[in-house]
Amino acid sequence: MIIESNSDTFIKINLGKIFMSNSVLKLEEVSIFQNETLVLNEVNIDVKEGDFVYLIGKTGSGKSSLLKTLYGDLKLNNGAGSIVDMNLKTLKEKDIPFLRRKLGVVFQDFKLLNELTVNGNLEFVLRATGWKEKGLMSAKIEAVLTKVNMHTTGHKFPYELSGGEQQRVAIARALLNDPKLILADEPTGNLDPQTSMEVMEVLLELNKKGHTIFMATHDYALILKYPSKTLKCEDTKVFEVVQRKN
C-alpha cells in the first residue's frame, strides 16, 4: 500500500510487518544507538533467502550503524533481531566470530592486506576461520576467484590491481565460507561509474546463483539501472521505497 510521496524518484510504501519463515535477516521494533545517541528507531526489516535488497540514505542517516549491528560491531539492546539463524539480542562477544563466518562482508575500502598476494589474502581468512588442509584451501580459493572472474590474478599483490579488481577480490573473500547472507557496505563507493557497474554485475550474478545480498549504497544511478527491493534510512526510520513509474 502506497502511503506517501517521498521524492521525484522514489515513493514510500508500507507493507506492514509481514515476516516469512525463510528469512535470513529479521528485525522487529529495533532501536539502534551510537553511544547514547538514537540513530534508528522502530526498525522492521525482513530479508528472505535469495533477495537482493538495497539500503539507501544520506550520509549520517544510519546505514553504517545498521550494518554494524548486523555483523556484531554494535550491540542490539532494543527490539528483536536475528540474522543467519543467530539471535542478535543475546549475541555475546565470543559468538561474534561464529556469526561472521556465516556472513560475507564487503567494505568500501576493500580491506585487503597489501603484503600478501591475492591467494595469500584468501588463505589468511580461511586459516583464521579454521581451515587447515592445504589442498582444500587451494581449491576453495580458485573456486571463489573464478566466481568473480579473478582466477588468473592469485599471484598478484593488491597494489598491482585496479580498484575494481580489488573489490572483486574482496567479494571473493566474502564468499569463502559459503555465507547465507552477503552484507555489502558501499561496495562501489570508491569506484568510477564504469567500474561500479562491473562490480554490480558480479553481485547480481551471485544473486542469480542464489546468494542473498543486503547492500548499502548512496549511488542512486545504480539502483535505477539495476532495480530491486530498496529500503531507505531517513529521520531515524527505515522504510521501503519504490521507483516512480514515469
NUNU-692025 format. One record per atom (N, C-alpha, C): residue in one letter; chain; atom name; x, y, z. Coordinates in steps of 0.05 Angstrom, whole numbers, plus 5000, padded with zeros to 4 digits. Example, Ala and Ser with C-alpha at 12.3 -4.5 7.8 and 13.67 -1.06 7.14 Angstrom:
<doros>
  res  chain  atom     u     v     w
    a      A     N  5264  4886  5156
    a      A    CA  5246  4910  5156
    a      A     C  5264  4934  5156
    s      A     N  5257  4955  5142
    s      A    CA  5273  4979  5143
    s      A     C  5258  5001  5157
</doros>
This chain:
<doros>
  res  chain  atom     u     v     w
    m      A     N  5017  4976  5000
    m      A    CA  5000  5000  5000
    m      A     C  5018  5025  5000
    i      A     N  5014  5042  4980
    i      A    CA  5029  5067  4979
    i      A     C  5017  5087  4999
    i      A     N  5035  5099  5016
    i      A    CA  5023  5117  5036
    i      A     C  5032  5146  5033
    e      A     N  5055  5151  5020
    e      A    CA  5061  5180  5017
    e      A     C  5083  5183  4996
    s      A     N  5084  5206  4984
    s      A    CA  5106  5212  4965
    s      A     C  5131  5217  4981
    n      A     N  5154  5210  4968
    n      A    CA  5179  5213  4982
    n      A     C  5199  5230  4967
    s      A     N  5200  5228  4941
    s      A    CA  5219  5243  4925
    s      A     C  5210  5241  4896
    d      A     N  5225  5255  4878
    d      A    CA  5218  5253  4850
    d      A     C  5223  5225  4839
    t      A     N  5241  5211  4851
    t      A    CA  5249  5185  4841
    t      A     C  5235  5162  4854
    f      A     N  5231  5164  4880
    f      A    CA  5220  5142  4896
    f      A     C  5194  5150  4909
    i      A     N  5177  5130  4914
    i      A    CA  5154  5134  4932
    i      A     C  5156  5115  4955
    k      A     N  5147  5123  4977
    k      A    CA  5149  5108  5002
    k      A     C  5124  5090  5005
    i      A     N  5130  5065  5013
    i      A    CA  5108  5046  5016
    i      A     C  5109  5033  5044
    n      A     N  5087  5023  5053
    n      A    CA  5086  5009  5078
    n      A     C  5073  4982  5074
    l      A     N  5089  4961  5078
    l      A    CA  5079  4934  5074
    l      A     C  5071  4921  5100
    g      A     N  5074  4936  5122
    g      A    CA  5068  4924  5148
    g      A     C  5090  4904  5157
    k      A     N  5086  4891  5180
    k      A    CA  5105  4872  5190
    k      A     C  5097  4844  5181
    i      A     N  5103  4837  5156
    i      A    CA  5096  4811  5146
    i      A     C  5122  4795  5143
    f      A     N  5127  4777  5162
    f      A    CA  5153  4763  5162
    f      A     C  5148  4734  5154
    m      A     N  5166  4723  5137
    m      A    CA  5164  4696  5127
    m      A     C  5184  4678  5141
    s      A     N  5180  4652  5139
    s      A    CA  5196  4633  5154
    s      A     C  5224  4630  5142
    n      A     N  5228  4637  5116
    n      A    CA  5254  4634  5103
    n      A     C  5271  4659  5105
    s      A     N  5267  4675  5126
    s      A    CA  5282  4699  5129
    s      A     C  5311  4692  5138
    v      A     N  5330  4707  5126
    v      A    CA  5358  4705  5135
    v      A     C  5365  4728  5152
    l      A     N  5349  4750  5151
    l      A    CA  5352  4773  5168
    l      A     C  5324  4783  5175
    k      A     N  5320  4787  5201
    k      A    CA  5294  4797  5211
    k      A     C  5298  4815  5235
    l      A     N  5289  4839  5233
    l      A    CA  5290  4858  5255
    l      A     C  5261  4867  5261
    e      A     N  5254  4868  5287
    e      A    CA  5227  4876  5295
    e      A     C  5229  4897  5317
    e      A     N  5218  4921  5311
    e      A    CA  5217  4943  5330
    e      A     C  5245  4948  5343
    v      A     N  5265  4949  5326
    v      A    CA  5293  4952  5335
    v      A     C  5300  4982  5337
    s      A     N  5314  4989  5359
    s      A    CA  5326  5015  5362
    s      A     C  5357  5012  5361
    i      A     N  5370  5030  5347
    i      A    CA  5400  5028  5345
    i      A     C  5412  5054  5355
    f      A     N  5432  5051  5372
    f      A    CA  5445  5074  5385
    f      A     C  5475  5074  5378
    q      A     N  5486  5098  5375
    q      A    CA  5515  5102  5375
    q      A     C  5521  5117  5401
    n      A     N  5535  5103  5419
    n      A    CA  5538  5113  5446
    n      A     C  5510  5117  5458
    e      A     N  5503  5142  5465
    e      A    CA  5476  5147  5477
    e      A     C  5457  5159  5457
    t      A     N  5467  5163  5432
    t      A    CA  5451  5177  5412
    t      A     C  5434  5157  5396
    l      A     N  5407  5162  5395
    l      A    CA  5390  5145  5379
    l      A     C  5394  5151  5349
    v      A     N  5401  5130  5335
    v      A    CA  5406  5133  5306
    v      A     C  5382  5123  5289
    l      A     N  5371  5100  5297
    l      A    CA  5348  5089  5283
    l      A     C  5328  5079  5303
    n      A     N  5302  5081  5297
    n      A    CA  5282  5074  5317
    n      A     C  5259  5059  5302
    e      A     N  5247  5039  5317
    e      A    CA  5225  5024  5306
    e      A     C  5231  5012  5279
    v      A     N  5254  4999  5277
    v      A    CA  5262  4987  5251
    v      A     C  5251  4959  5248
    n      A     N  5237  4954  5226
    n      A    CA  5227  4928  5219
    n      A     C  5237  4920  5191
    i      A     N  5253  4899  5190
    i      A    CA  5265  4891  5164
    i      A     C  5262  4861  5162
    d      A     N  5255  4852  5138
    d      A    CA  5254  4823  5132
    d      A     C  5268  4818  5106
    v      A     N  5291  4804  5106
    v      A    CA  5305  4796  5082
    v      A     C  5304  4766  5080
    k      A     N  5293  4757  5057
    k      A    CA  5289  4728  5053
    k      A     C  5311  4716  5036
    e      A     N  5314  4690  5037
    e      A    CA  5334  4676  5021
    e      A     C  5330  4683  4992
    g      A     N  5352  4691  4979
    g      A    CA  5352  4697  4950
    g      A     C  5346  4726  4944
    d      A     N  5340  4742  4964
    d      A    CA  5334  4771  4960
    d      A     C  5359  4786  4952
    f      A     N  5355  4808  4937
    f      A    CA  5375  4829  4934
    f      A     C  5362  4854  4944
    v      A     N  5372  4865  4966
    v      A    CA  5360  4889  4978
    v      A     C  5380  4911  4981
    y      A     N  5372  4935  4971
    y      A    CA  5388  4959  4974
    y      A     C  5380  4973  5000
    l      A     N  5400  4986  5013
    l      A    CA  5396  5004  5035
    l      A     C  5407  5031  5028
    i      A     N  5390  5051  5025
    i      A    CA  5399  5078  5017
    i      A     C  5394  5098  5039
    g      A     N  5404  5122  5035
    g      A    CA  5401  5143  5054
    g      A     C  5425  5162  5054
    k      A     N  5421  5186  5063
    k      A    CA  5443  5206  5063
    k      A     C  5464  5197  5083
    t      A     N  5488  5209  5080
    t      A    CA  5509  5205  5100
    t      A     C  5499  5213  5128
    g      A     N  5503  5196  5147
    g      A    CA  5494  5201  5174
    g      A     C  5466  5192  5180
    s      A     N  5453  5179  5160
    s      A    CA  5425  5171  5164
    s      A     C  5422  5145  5180
    g      A     N  5445  5131  5183
    g      A    CA  5443  5106  5199
    g      A     C  5450  5081  5184
    k      A     N  5457  5082  5159
    k      A    CA  5463  5058  5143
    k      A     C  5485  5042  5155
    s      A     N  5508  5055  5161
    s      A    CA  5531  5041  5172
    s      A     C  5525  5030  5200
    s      A     N  5511  5045  5216
    s      A    CA  5504  5036  5243
    s      A     C  5487  5011  5241
    l      A     N  5468  5010  5222
    l      A    CA  5452  4986  5219
    l      A     C  5469  4962  5211
    l      A     N  5486  4966  5192
    l      A    CA  5503  4944  5183
    l      A     C  5522  4935  5206
    k      A     N  5532  4953  5221
    k      A    CA  5550  4946  5244
    k      A     C  5534  4929  5264
    t      A     N  5509  4935  5268
    t      A    CA  5492  4919  5286
    t      A     C  5489  4891  5275
    l      A     N  5487  4889  5249
    l      A    CA  5482  4863  5236
    l      A     C  5506  4845  5238
    y      A     N  5531  4856  5236
    y      A    CA  5554  4839  5238
    y      A     C  5568  4840  5266
    g      A     N  5554  4851  5286
    g      A    CA  5563  4849  5313
    g      A     C  5581  4870  5324
    d      A     N  5585  4892  5309
    d      A    CA  5602  4914  5319
    d      A     C  5587  4932  5338
    l      A     N  5561  4933  5335
    l      A    CA  5544  4948  5354
    l      A     C  5524  4928  5366
    k      A     N  5521  4930  5393
    k      A    CA  5503  4912  5407
    k      A     C  5474  4920  5403
    l      A     N  5457  4900  5399
    l      A    CA  5428  4905  5397
    l      A     C  5416  4903  5425
    n      A     N  5406  4925  5435
    n      A    CA  5394  4926  5462
    n      A     C  5364  4928  5462
    n      A     N  5353  4940  5441
    n      A    CA  5324  4945  5440
    n      A     C  5311  4932  5416
    g      A     N  5290  4917  5420
    g      A    CA  5277  4903  5399
    g      A     C  5287  4875  5396
    a      A     N  5278  4861  5374
    a      A    CA  5286  4834  5369
    a      A     C  5299  4832  5342
    g      A     N  5319  4815  5340
    g      A    CA  5333  4812  5314
    g      A     C  5346  4786  5311
    s      A     N  5345  4775  5287
    s      A    CA  5360  4750  5281
    s      A     C  5373  4753  5254
    i      A     N  5396  4741  5251
    i      A    CA  5410  4741  5225
    i      A     C  5424  4714  5222
    v      A     N  5421  4702  5199
    v      A    CA  5432  4675  5193
    v      A     C  5428  4656  5217
    d      A     N  5404  4656  5228
    d      A    CA  5396  4638  5250
    d      A     C  5410  4644  5276
    m      A     N  5421  4668  5279
    m      A    CA  5433  4675  5305
    m      A     C  5417  4699  5317
    n      A     N  5413  4699  5343
    n      A    CA  5398  4719  5357
    n      A     C  5416  4743  5363
    l      A     N  5410  4766  5351
    l      A    CA  5427  4789  5356
    l      A     C  5423  4800  5384
    k      A     N  5400  4796  5395
    k      A    CA  5394  4807  5422
    k      A     C  5411  4794  5444
    t      A     N  5415  4768  5440
    t      A    CA  5430  4752  5461
    t      A     C  5459  4747  5452
    l      A     N  5468  4759  5429
    l      A    CA  5494  4754  5419
    l      A     C  5516  4763  5439
    k      A     N  5534  4745  5445
    k      A    CA  5557  4752  5463
    k      A     C  5582  4756  5447
    e      A     N  5602  4768  5459
    e      A    CA  5626  4774  5444
    e      A     C  5639  4749  5433
    k      A     N  5638  4727  5448
    k      A    CA  5650  4702  5439
    k      A     C  5635  4690  5416
    d      A     N  5611  4699  5411
    d      A    CA  5595  4689  5388
    d      A     C  5601  4703  5362
    i      A     N  5612  4727  5364
    i      A    CA  5615  4744  5340
    i      A     C  5632  4730  5318
    p      A     N  5655  4717  5325
    p      A    CA  5669  4703  5303
    p      A     C  5652  4682  5289
    f      A     N  5635  4668  5303
    f      A    CA  5618  4648  5291
    f      A     C  5597  4662  5273
    l      A     N  5587  4685  5282
    l      A    CA  5568  4700  5265
    l      A     C  5582  4708  5239
    r      A     N  5606  4718  5241
    r      A    CA  5619  4729  5217
    r      A     C  5628  4707  5198
    r      A     N  5630  4682  5208
    r      A    CA  5636  4660  5190
    r      A     C  5611  4653  5173
    k      A     N  5588  4660  5182
    k      A    CA  5563  4655  5168
    k      A     C  5554  4678  5150
    l      A     N  5569  4700  5152
    l      A    CA  5564  4724  5136
    l      A     C  5587  4728  5117
    g      A     N  5581  4741  5094
    g      A    CA  5602  4752  5078
    g      A     C  5600  4782  5079
    v      A     N  5622  4796  5086
    v      A    CA  5620  4825  5089
    v      A     C  5640  4838  5069
    v      A     N  5629  4857  5053
    v      A    CA  5645  4871  5033
    v      A     C  5645  4901  5040
    f      A     N  5669  4913  5042
    f      A    CA  5671  4940  5051
    f      A     C  5679  4959  5027
    q      A     N  5674  4984  5031
    q      A    CA  5680  5004  5011
    q      A     C  5710  5005  5005
    d      A     N  5727  5003  5026
    d      A    CA  5756  5006  5023
    d      A     C  5771  4980  5021
    f      A     N  5757  4959  5013
    f      A    CA  5768  4933  5005
    f      A     C  5780  4917  5029
    k      A     N  5796  4930  5046
    k      A    CA  5809  4918  5069
    k      A     C  5825  4893  5062
    l      A     N  5841  4895  5040
    l      A    CA  5859  4874  5033
    l      A     C  5887  4880  5045
    l      A     N  5902  4859  5050
    l      A    CA  5929  4862  5062
    l      A     C  5949  4864  5039
    n      A     N  5961  4888  5037
    n      A    CA  5979  4893  5015
    n      A     C  6005  4876  5015
    e      A     N  6012  4866  5038
    e      A    CA  6037  4850  5040
    e      A     C  6032  4821  5031
    l      A     N  6007  4813  5026
    l      A    CA  6001  4786  5017
    l      A     C  5990  4787  4989
    t      A     N  5995  4766  4974
    t      A    CA  5983  4763  4947
    t      A     C  5953  4759  4950
    v      A     N  5939  4759  4928
    v      A    CA  5910  4754  4928
    v      A     C  5905  4726  4941
    n      A     N  5920  4706  4932
    n      A    CA  5917  4680  4944
    n      A     C  5923  4680  4973
    g      A     N  5944  4695  4981
    g      A    CA  5952  4697  5009
    g      A     C  5930  4710  5026
    n      A     N  5917  4731  5015
    n      A    CA  5895  4744  5029
    n      A     C  5872  4724  5035
    l      A     N  5866  4708  5015
    l      A    CA  5843  4690  5018
    l      A     C  5851  4667  5037
    e      A     N  5876  4657  5034
    e      A    CA  5885  4636  5052
    e      A     C  5886  4645  5081
    f      A     N  5893  4670  5085
    f      A    CA  5894  4682  5112
    f      A     C  5866  4680  5125
    v      A     N  5846  4686  5110
    v      A    CA  5818  4685  5120
    v      A     C  5810  4656  5126
    l      A     N  5816  4638  5108
    l      A    CA  5809  4610  5112
    l      A     C  5823  4599  5137
    r      A     N  5848  4604  5140
    r      A    CA  5862  4595  5164
    r      A     C  5850  4607  5190
    a      A     N  5843  4632  5188
    a      A    CA  5831  4646  5212
    a      A     C  5804  4634  5219
    t      A     N  5791  4622  5200
    t      A    CA  5764  4611  5205
    t      A     C  5765  4580  5207
    g      A     N  5788  4569  5211
    g      A    CA  5790  4541  5219
    g      A     C  5798  4521  5197
    w      A     N  5803  4531  5173
    w      A    CA  5812  4513  5152
    w      A     C  5841  4505  5156
    k      A     N  5848  4480  5150
    k      A    CA  5876  4470  5154
    k      A     C  5887  4456  5130
    e      A     N  5872  4441  5115
    e      A    CA  5881  4425  5093
    e      A     C  5888  4443  5069
    k      A     N  5914  4442  5061
    k      A    CA  5924  4460  5040
    k      A     C  5909  4455  5014
    g      A     N  5905  4430  5006
    g      A    CA  5892  4424  4981
    g      A     C  5863  4435  4980
    l      A     N  5849  4432  5002
    l      A    CA  5821  4442  5003
    l      A     C  5821  4472  5002
    m      A     N  5840  4485  5015
    m      A    CA  5841  4514  5014
    m      A     C  5847  4524  4986
    s      A     N  5866  4511  4972
    s      A    CA  5873  4519  4945
    s      A     C  5849  4517  4927
    a      A     N  5834  4495  4930
    a      A    CA  5810  4490  4913
    a      A     C  5789  4511  4918
    k      A     N  5785  4518  4944
    k      A    CA  5765  4538  4951
    k      A     C  5772  4565  4940
    i      A     N  5798  4573  4943
    i      A    CA  5807  4599  4933
    i      A     C  5803  4601  4903
    e      A     N  5810  4580  4888
    e      A    CA  5806  4580  4859
    e      A     C  5776  4583  4853
    a      A     N  5760  4569  4868
    a      A    CA  5731  4569  4862
    a      A     C  5719  4597  4866
    v      A     N  5726  4611  4888
    v      A    CA  5714  4637  4893
    v      A     C  5725  4658  4874
    l      A     N  5751  4656  4867
    l      A    CA  5762  4675  4848
    l      A     C  5750  4671  4820
    t      A     N  5744  4646  4813
    t      A    CA  5731  4641  4788
    t      A     C  5703  4654  4787
    k      A     N  5689  4653  4809
    k      A    CA  5662  4665  4810
    k      A     C  5663  4695  4804
    v      A     N  5685  4708  4810
    v      A    CA  5686  4737  4805
    v      A     C  5706  4744  4782
    n      A     N  5712  4724  4766
    n      A    CA  5729  4727  4743
    n      A     C  5757  4738  4749
    m      A     N  5768  4728  4772
    m      A    CA  5795  4737  4780
    m      A     C  5814  4713  4784
    h      A     N  5808  4690  4772
    h      A    CA  5823  4666  4777
    h      A     C  5852  4667  4767
    t      A     N  5858  4686  4749
    t      A    CA  5886  4688  4739
    t      A     C  5903  4708  4754
    t      A     N  5892  4719  4776
    t      A    CA  5907  4741  4790
    t      A     C  5916  4733  4817
    g      A     N  5915  4707  4824
    g      A    CA  5921  4699  4851
    g      A     C  5950  4705  4860
    h      A     N  5968  4706  4840
    h      A    CA  5996  4711  4847
    h      A     C  6002  4741  4851
    k      A     N  5983  4758  4844
    k      A    CA  5988  4787  4845
    k      A     C  5983  4798  4873
    f      A     N  5995  4821  4879
    f      A    CA  5990  4835  4904
    f      A     C  5968  4856  4899
    p      A     N  5953  4863  4920
    p      A    CA  5931  4882  4917
    p      A     C  5938  4908  4903
    y      A     N  5962  4918  4909
    y      A    CA  5970  4944  4898
    y      A     C  5976  4942  4868
    e      A     N  5977  4917  4857
    e      A    CA  5981  4914  4829
    e      A     C  5954  4912  4814
    l      A     N  5932  4914  4829
    l      A    CA  5906  4912  4817
    l      A     C  5892  4939  4816
    s      A     N  5873  4941  4798
    s      A    CA  5856  4965  4797
    s      A     C  5836  4965  4820
    g      A     N  5823  4987  4825
    g      A    CA  5803  4988  4846
    g      A     C  5781  4967  4842
    g      A     N  5771  4965  4817
    g      A    CA  5750  4946  4812
    g      A     C  5760  4917  4816
    e      A     N  5784  4911  4808
    e      A    CA  5795  4884  4813
    e      A     C  5798  4878  4842
    q      A     N  5807  4898  4858
    q      A    CA  5810  4894  4887
    q      A     C  5782  4889  4899
    q      A     N  5761  4902  4890
    q      A    CA  5735  4898  4901
    q      A     C  5725  4870  4893
    r      A     N  5732  4860  4869
    r      A    CA  5724  4833  4862
    r      A     C  5738  4813  4880
    v      A     N  5763  4818  4887
    v      A    CA  5777  4800  4906
    v      A     C  5763  4801  4933
    a      A     N  5755  4825  4941
    a      A    CA  5741  4828  4967
    a      A     C  5714  4813  4967
    i      A     N  5701  4813  4944
    i      A    CA  5676  4797  4942
    i      A     C  5682  4768  4943
    a      A     N  5704  4759  4930
    a      A    CA  5712  4731  4931
    a      A     C  5718  4723  4960
    r      A     N  5731  4741  4974
    r      A    CA  5737  4735  5003
    r      A     C  5711  4731  5019
    a      A     N  5691  4747  5012
    a      A    CA  5666  4745  5027
    a      A     C  5652  4719  5021
    l      A     N  5659  4705  4999
    l      A    CA  5646  4680  4992
    l      A     C  5659  4656  5003
    l      A     N  5682  4659  5016
    l      A    CA  5699  4636  5024
    l      A     C  5685  4615  5041
    n      A     N  5669  4624  5060
    n      A    CA  5656  4605  5078
    n      A     C  5626  4601  5071
    d      A     N  5620  4604  5045
    d      A    CA  5593  4599  5035
    d      A     C  5571  4612  5052
    p      A     N  5572  4639  5054
    p      A    CA  5554  4653  5072
    p      A     C  5525  4652  5063
    k      A     N  5507  4652  5083
    k      A    CA  5479  4652  5077
    k      A     C  5470  4681  5069
    l      A     N  5487  4700  5076
    l      A    CA  5480  4728  5071
    l      A     C  5505  4744  5066
    i      A     N  5505  4761  5045
    i      A    CA  5527  4779  5040
    i      A     C  5519  4807  5047
    l      A     N  5534  4820  5065
    l      A    CA  5529  4848  5072
    l      A     C  5550  4865  5057
    a      A     N  5540  4883  5041
    a      A    CA  5558  4900  5025
    a      A     C  5555  4929  5033
    d      A     N  5576  4941  5044
    d      A    CA  5575  4968  5055
    d      A     C  5588  4987  5035
    e      A     N  5572  5000  5018
    e      A    CA  5581  5019  4997
    e      A     C  5603  5006  4980
    p      A     N  5598  4982  4969
    p      A    CA  5619  4968  4954
    p      A     C  5629  4982  4929
    t      A     N  5614  5001  4919
    t      A    CA  5623  5016  4895
    t      A     C  5631  5045  4902
    g      A     N  5632  5051  4928
    g      A    CA  5637  5079  4936
    g      A     C  5663  5091  4927
    n      A     N  5684  5075  4924
    n      A    CA  5710  5085  4915
    n      A     C  5716  5080  4886
    l      A     N  5695  5073  4870
    l      A    CA  5699  5065  4843
    l      A     C  5687  5085  4823
    d      A     N  5698  5086  4799
    d      A    CA  5686  5103  4779
    d      A     C  5661  5090  4768
    p      A     N  5644  5105  4754
    p      A    CA  5618  5094  4745
    p      A     C  5619  5068  4729
    q      A     N  5638  5066  4710
    q      A    CA  5640  5042  4694
    q      A     C  5648  5018  4711
    t      A     N  5668  5022  4729
    t      A    CA  5677  5000  4746
    t      A     C  5655  4993  4766
    s      A     N  5639  5013  4775
    s      A    CA  5617  5007  4793
    s      A     C  5597  4988  4780
    m      A     N  5591  4993  4754
    m      A    CA  5573  4975  4740
    m      A     C  5584  4947  4738
    e      A     N  5610  4945  4733
    e      A    CA  5623  4918  4731
    e      A     C  5620  4903  4757
    v      A     N  5625  4917  4780
    v      A    CA  5622  4904  4806
    v      A     C  5593  4897  4811
    m      A     N  5575  4914  4804
    m      A    CA  5546  4908  4807
    m      A     C  5539  4883  4791
    e      A     N  5550  4880  4767
    e      A    CA  5544  4857  4751
    e      A     C  5553  4831  4765
    v      A     N  5576  4833  4779
    v      A    CA  5586  4810  4794
    v      A     C  5566  4803  4817
    l      A     N  5558  4824  4831
    l      A    CA  5539  4819  4854
    l      A     C  5512  4808  4844
    l      A     N  5502  4819  4822
    l      A    CA  5477  4809  4811
    l      A     C  5479  4781  4801
    e      A     N  5502  4774  4789
    e      A    CA  5505  4746  4780
    e      A     C  5506  4727  4804
    l      A     N  5519  4735  4826
    l      A    CA  5519  4719  4850
    l      A     C  5491  4716  4861
    n      A     N  5475  4737  4860
    n      A    CA  5448  4736  4869
    n      A     C  5431  4717  4852
    k      A     N  5436  4717  4826
    k      A    CA  5421  4698  4808
    k      A     C  5428  4669  4815
    k      A     N  5452  4665  4826
    k      A    CA  5460  4638  4833
    k      A     C  5452  4630  4861
    g      A     N  5436  4648  4874
    g      A    CA  5424  4640  4900
    g      A     C  5435  4655  4924
    h      A     N  5455  4672  4921
    h      A    CA  5466  4687  4944
    h      A     C  5447  4710  4951
    t      A     N  5442  4713  4977
    t      A    CA  5425  4735  4987
    t      A     C  5443  4758  4993
    i      A     N  5436  4782  4983
    i      A    CA  5453  4806  4986
    i      A     C  5438  4829  4997
    f      A     N  5450  4842  5017
    f      A    CA  5439  4866  5030
    f      A     C  5460  4888  5027
    m      A     N  5455  4908  5010
    m      A    CA  5475  4926  5001
    m      A     C  5468  4955  5008
    a      A     N  5485  4968  5024
    a      A    CA  5482  4996  5029
    a      A     C  5496  5012  5007
    t      A     N  5483  5033  4997
    t      A    CA  5495  5049  4976
    t      A     C  5483  5077  4976
    h      A     N  5499  5096  4965
    h      A    CA  5488  5122  4961
    h      A     C  5487  5128  4931
    d      A     N  5492  5108  4914
    d      A    CA  5493  5111  4885
    d      A     C  5466  5105  4873
    y      A     N  5449  5126  4871
    y      A    CA  5422  5122  4861
    y      A     C  5422  5114  4831
    a      A     N  5443  5121  4817
    a      A    CA  5444  5114  4788
    a      A     C  5445  5083  4785
    l      A     N  5459  5070  4803
    l      A    CA  5460  5041  4803
    l      A     C  5433  5029  4808
    i      A     N  5418  5040  4827
    i      A    CA  5392  5030  4834
    i      A     C  5373  5033  4811
    l      A     N  5375  5055  4797
    l      A    CA  5357  5060  4774
    l      A     C  5364  5040  4751
    k      A     N  5389  5034  4748
    k      A    CA  5398  5016  4727
    k      A     C  5392  4987  4734
    y      A     N  5396  4980  4759
    y      A    CA  5392  4953  4768
    y      A     C  5371  4953  4791
    p      A     N  5346  4957  4785
    p      A    CA  5325  4960  4806
    p      A     C  5321  4934  4822
    s      A     N  5316  4937  4848
    s      A    CA  5310  4915  4865
    s      A     C  5297  4927  4890
    k      A     N  5289  4910  4909
    k      A    CA  5276  4920  4933
    k      A     C  5295  4940  4947
    t      A     N  5284  4963  4955
    t      A    CA  5300  4985  4966
    t      A     C  5289  4995  4992
    l      A     N  5306  4996  5013
    l      A    CA  5299  5007  5039
    l      A     C  5314  5033  5042
    k      A     N  5301  5053  5055
    k      A    CA  5314  5079  5059
    k      A     C  5315  5086  5088
    c      A     N  5338  5096  5097
    c      A    CA  5342  5107  5124
    c      A     C  5337  5137  5123
    e      A     N  5318  5147  5139
    e      A    CA  5313  5176  5139
    e      A     C  5298  5183  5165
    d      A     N  5307  5204  5178
    d      A    CA  5293  5214  5203
    d      A     C  5289  5192  5223
    t      A     N  5310  5176  5228
    t      A    CA  5311  5154  5247
    t      A     C  5294  5130  5240
    k      A     N  5282  5130  5216
    k      A    CA  5265  5108  5207
    k      A     C  5277  5093  5184
    v      A     N  5268  5069  5180
    v      A    CA  5275  5053  5156
    v      A     C  5249  5044  5143
    f      A     N  5246  5052  5117
    f      A    CA  5221  5045  5104
    f      A     C  5227  5037  5075
    e      A     N  5209  5022  5063
    e      A    CA  5213  5013  5036
    e      A     C  5204  5035  5016
    v      A     N  5219  5038  4995
    v      A    CA  5211  5057  4973
    v      A     C  5211  5042  4947
    v      A     N  5195  5052  4928
    v      A    CA  5195  5040  4901
    v      A     C  5199  5063  4881
    q      A     N  5210  5056  4858
    q      A    CA  5214  5076  4837
    q      A     C  5187  5085  4826
    r      A     N  5185  5111  4821
    r      A    CA  5161  5122  4807
    r      A     C  5160  5112  4779
    k      A     N  5136  5107  4770
    k      A    CA  5132  5100  4742
    k      A     C  5126  5125  4726
    n      A     N  5144  5131  4706
    n      A    CA  5140  5155  4690
    n      A     C  5118  5151  4669
</doros>
